[in-house]
């Protein structure tokens, strides 16, 4: 395991827990809903021989506490956090990998701060505006059902109904070397609550500005390579990535496994990410 340096960054409205390991160009990894820096533990270790890997708990998740717990969720606030974190760590454009809602945050970061991004890999961003009519309606129903089911069915039934709708299995993820601590269990449950109560409505309400992204890319050296999982291509987050690749007129990269392939197959996922970044960077 690579040596990990942990620190906190004080930002408007939150204190951000972040971790740094490895050496080389900076690679910022932005987790999706329900997660934190720990979802990248294994894949980051496999990347640290070539990159300075930066992972963090996004505001409102695990160790990154909100100053105001009632703060509304905004993609722009989370991408501002990524912008400030990168600015605190490097003066050079960074590689950025974003998963799910983290991919949406990465796209907003690239759109608004393109000079900070060398290559962005948005892995299965759940952007409904990139879907065709029938697919968009179906995905909108899935997201709206998640929000409603959270109120009607409770946390876990709503969560597992949603994850099955995007191609995840109950046993996905690495086998833990030891049972999670009480603190880790608390973080997991709190992150799930945050996702369903705050993040899902925030992502659903986010107005993605494709033309603004295209303009930012045309006036910078930043590159975007949308990515999908090999087993999740028929589900709407992967279809959104395909729609993004089509509109940007770029190739799409296929990665091992599904929506959380970096947890299911961390070593093959890391090797694929190295290949994609080296081909672009």
C-alpha positions in Angstrom: 0.0 0.0 0.0 1.3 3.5 -0.9 2.0 6.0 1.9 -1.0 8.3 2.3 -0.7 11.9 3.4 -4.0 13.2 4.8 -4.9 16.8 5.4 -7.9 19.2 5.7 -8.6 22.2 3.5 -10.8 24.9 4.9 -13.3 26.2 2.3 -16.4 28.4 2.4 -19.0 26.3 4.1 -17.0 23.2 4.7 -13.7 21.6 5.8 -12.6 19.2 3.1 -10.7 15.9 4.1 -8.3 14.9 1.3 -5.6 12.3 0.8 -2.5 12.3 -1.4 -0.3 9.4 -2.4 2.2 8.5 -5.1 4.4 10.7 -7.3 4.1 12.2 -10.8 1.4 14.4 -12.4 -1.6 15.1 -10.3 -4.7 12.9 -10.8 -7.7 14.1 -8.9 -10.4 11.5 -8.4 -13.9 12.7 -7.6 -16.3 10.1 -6.1 -20.0 9.7 -6.8 -23.0 9.6 -4.6 -22.9 7.8 -1.3 -19.1 7.6 -1.5 -16.0 9.2 -0.1 -12.3 9.0 -0.6 -12.3 5.4 0.6 -14.1 4.1 -2.6 -10.8 4.8 -4.4 -8.5 3.1 -1.8 -7.5 0.1 -3.9 -7.5 1.7 -7.4 -5.5 4.7 -6.1 -2.8 2.4 -4.8 -2.4 0.9 -8.3 -2.2 4.3 -9.8 0.3 5.8 -7.4 3.4 4.4 -9.2 2.7 6.9 -12.0 0.6 9.7 -10.6 0.2 11.9 -7.5 -3.3 10.6 -6.7 -5.6 13.0 -4.8 -8.8 11.7 -3.4 -11.2 13.5 -1.0 -14.5 13.4 0.8 -16.7 15.8 -1.0 -18.5 18.3 1.2 -21.3 16.8 3.2 -19.7 13.3 3.0 -17.9 11.4 5.8 -15.1 13.5 7.2 -15.9 16.7 5.2 -18.5 18.4 7.4 -20.8 21.2 6.3 -20.8 24.4 8.3 -24.5 24.5 7.6 -26.0 21.0 7.4 -29.1 22.5 5.7 -27.0 23.8 2.8 -28.6 23.2 -0.6 -26.7 20.8 -2.9 -25.3 22.6 -6.0 -23.0 21.0 -8.6 -21.3 24.4 -9.0 -20.4 24.4 -5.3 -18.8 21.0 -5.5 -16.9 21.9 -8.6 -15.7 25.1 -6.8 -14.4 22.8 -4.1 -12.5 20.7 -6.7 -11.1 23.9 -8.2 -9.8 25.2 -4.8 -8.4 21.8 -3.9 -6.4 21.6 -7.1 -5.3 25.2 -6.7 -3.9 24.4 -3.2 -1.9 21.4 -4.6 -0.6 22.3 -8.0 0.0 25.1 -10.5 -0.2 22.7 -13.5 -3.3 21.3 -15.3 -4.3 18.1 -13.6 -5.7 14.8 -14.8 -9.3 14.4 -13.4 -11.3 11.2 -13.1 -15.0 11.6 -12.0 -17.4 8.8 -11.2 -21.2 9.2 -11.6 -22.2 12.6 -10.0 -18.5 13.1 -9.6 -18.2 13.0 -13.4 -20.9 15.7 -13.6 -18.8 17.8 -11.1 -15.7 17.1 -13.3 -17.5 18.4 -16.3 -18.6 21.5 -14.5 -15.0 22.0 -13.3 -13.7 21.7 -16.9 -16.4 24.0 -18.2 -15.7 26.7 -15.7 -12.0 26.2 -15.0 -10.5 24.6 -18.1 -7.0 25.8 -17.4 -6.9 23.5 -14.4 -7.7 20.4 -16.4 -5.3 18.4 -18.6 -7.6 15.5 -19.3 -11.0 14.7 -17.8 -12.4 11.2 -17.7 -16.1 11.5 -16.9 -17.2 7.9 -16.0 -20.9 7.4 -16.6 -22.2 10.9 -15.7 -26.0 10.8 -15.0 -26.9 13.7 -17.3 -30.4 13.3 -18.6 -30.1 16.1 -21.2 -27.7 13.9 -23.1 -30.2 11.1 -23.6 -32.7 10.6 -26.4 -36.4 11.3 -25.7 -37.6 7.8 -24.5 -34.4 7.2 -22.6 -34.6 10.6 -21.0 -38.1 10.0 -19.8 -37.2 6.6 -18.4 -34.1 7.9 -16.6 -36.1 10.9 -15.2 -38.6 8.4 -13.8 -35.8 6.3 -12.2 -34.4 9.5 -10.5 -37.8 10.8 -9.4 -38.7 7.3 -8.1 -35.5 7.3 -6.0 -36.4 10.5 -4.3 -40.1 9.4 -3.7 -39.1 5.9 -2.6 -36.7 7.4 0.0 -39.7 9.0 1.6 -42.1 6.1 1.2 -40.0 3.0 1.6 -37.0 4.2 3.7 -33.3 4.4 3.1 -32.2 0.9 2.2 -35.1 -0.4 0.1 -35.0 2.9 -1.9 -31.2 2.7 -2.4 -31.1 -1.0 -3.5 -34.0 -0.5 -5.9 -32.1 2.4 -7.5 -28.7 0.6 -7.7 -30.3 -2.4 -9.4 -31.8 0.0 -12.0 -28.3 1.2 -13.0 -26.9 -2.3 -13.2 -25.2 -2.8 -9.8 -25.3 -6.0 -7.9 -25.7 -6.4 -4.2 -22.3 -8.0 -3.9 -20.4 -5.4 -5.9 -17.3 -3.9 -4.4 -14.1 -5.3 -2.8 -14.3 -7.9 -0.1 -13.3 -5.9 3.1 -10.2 -7.2 4.9 -11.9 -6.4 8.2 -15.5 -5.5 9.1 -16.3 -1.8 8.9 -16.0 0.2 12.1 -18.9 1.8 13.7 -17.7 5.2 12.4 -17.5 3.8 8.8 -21.0 2.5 9.1 -22.2 5.9 10.3 -20.5 7.6 7.4 -22.0 5.1 4.9 -25.6 5.6 6.2 -25.1 9.4 6.4 -23.8 9.5 2.8 -26.7 7.5 1.5 -29.1 9.9 3.3 -27.3 12.9 1.8 -27.4 11.3 -1.7 -31.1 10.7 -1.6 -32.2 13.8 0.2 -29.8 16.3 -1.4 -27.6 15.0 -4.2 -30.1 13.2 -6.4 -32.5 16.2 -6.5 -29.4 18.5 -7.1 -28.1 16.4 -10.0 -31.6 16.1 -11.5 -32.0 19.9 -11.4 -28.6 20.7 -12.8 -28.7 22.5 -16.1 -25.7 21.1 -18.1 -24.4 23.7 -20.6 -23.0 21.7 -23.5 -22.2 24.8 -25.6 -20.3 26.3 -22.7 -18.2 23.2 -22.3 -17.5 23.1 -26.1 -16.4 26.7 -25.9 -14.1 26.1 -22.9 -12.5 23.1 -24.7 -12.0 25.1 -27.9 -10.2 27.9 -26.0 -8.0 25.6 -23.9 -5.8 22.5 -24.1 -8.2 20.5 -21.8 -9.5 17.2 -23.2 -12.6 15.2 -22.3 -12.8 11.4 -22.8 -16.2 10.0 -21.7 -16.1 6.5 -20.2 -18.4 3.6 -19.6 -18.3 0.2 -17.9 -18.1 -2.9 -20.1 -21.2 -4.4 -18.4 -23.3 -1.3 -17.9 -23.6 0.1 -21.4 -27.4 -0.4 -21.6 -28.1 1.7 -18.4 -28.8 5.4 -18.5 -25.5 6.7 -16.9 -23.5 4.9 -19.6 -25.9 6.0 -22.3 -25.4 9.6 -21.1 -21.6 9.1 -21.5 -22.2 7.9 -25.0 -24.4 10.9 -25.7 -21.6 13.2 -24.5 -19.0 11.5 -26.7 -21.3 11.8 -29.7 -21.9 15.6 -29.1 -18.3 16.3 -28.4 -17.3 14.2 -31.4 -14.7 12.2 -29.4 -14.1 8.6 -28.8 -15.5 6.8 -25.8 -13.4 4.7 -23.5 -14.6 1.4 -22.1 -13.5 0.3 -18.6 -13.8 -3.0 -16.8 -17.1 -3.9 -15.1 -19.9 -1.6 -14.2 -20.8 1.8 -12.7 -18.3 1.2 -9.9 -15.8 -0.8 -11.8 -12.9 0.9 -9.9 -14.2 -1.0 -6.8 -15.1 -4.3 -8.4 -11.9 -4.7 -10.4 -9.5 -2.1 -9.1 -6.3 -3.3 -10.7 -7.6 -3.8 -14.3 -9.5 -0.6 -13.9 -6.3 1.3 -12.9 -4.4 -0.2 -15.8 -7.1 0.8 -18.2 -7.1 4.3 -16.8 -3.3 4.6 -17.2 -3.6 3.5 -20.8 -6.3 6.0 -21.6 -4.5 8.9 -19.9 -1.2 8.1 -21.6 -2.9 8.0 -25.0 -4.4 11.4 -24.4 -1.8 13.2 -22.2 
